[in-house]
Amino acid sequence: MISGANRGIGAAIAHALAESGWRLSLGMRRPQASDRRRLVERYDAREPATAERWLAATVRAFGRLDALVNNAGVLIPHPLTAPDTEPVLDMLRVNALGPWRLTSLALPHLARTGGRIVDIASISGLRATVPAEAGYCVSKFAMMGLSAVAAQAARPLGVGVTAVCPGWVDTDMARSLPGVAPEGALDPAVVARAVRDVLQQPSGVDIPRIILDVP
């Protein structure tokens, strides 16, 4: 299962895994057509019921679940000096509570297969970056906290949890922000390869965190 798989990092992850022979369940707000090796379902992190329906459809289609990639995210420029907290709450809903819900739902299924969870976090979840992205940093710090408690809960079940923390990635979301130069950003394929490599590790190999950044 890959959330936010319609573009950017999510699409790159889907492409890399498809090339490696994975059967995919893709969650996105505007679903495209499914095929024999790719199930596409509507998923919106702001709508809890879509998470339940997506998981149920995945298990029904494939009979098992081997991996969950929490990739869907949103970035709304919002500095600490802005008193309105609604943009911050919205980023928390998508970037932290959405992955919480999917992780909680998927964990019993992943325990049956010795599967893995990969959380696409950010360098902004490890350190404060630019002041205009204060709200985003808070949401990604929350995601890193979720990844840590998920690892604690999943380890006794034989499920691995990894937080992948890239710097700026050359996506539509990053290009929409002032001051972000594409030539100084990571190719989404670099993140996708890291995710693929984690998912291909044998059960029992623990990789808590991967940090990806340009030199």
Secondary structure, DSSP 4 states (H G I P E B T S, - for coil): -EESTTSHHHHHHHHHHHHTT--EEEEESS----BTTEEEEE--TT-HHHHHHHHHHHHHHHS---EEEE---------TT----HHHHHHHIIIIIHHHHHHHHHHHHHHHHT-EEEEE--GGGTS---GGGHHHHHHHHHHHHHHHHHHHHHGGGT-EEEEEEES-B-SHHHHTSTT--GGGSB-HHHHHHHHHHHHTSPTT----EEEE---
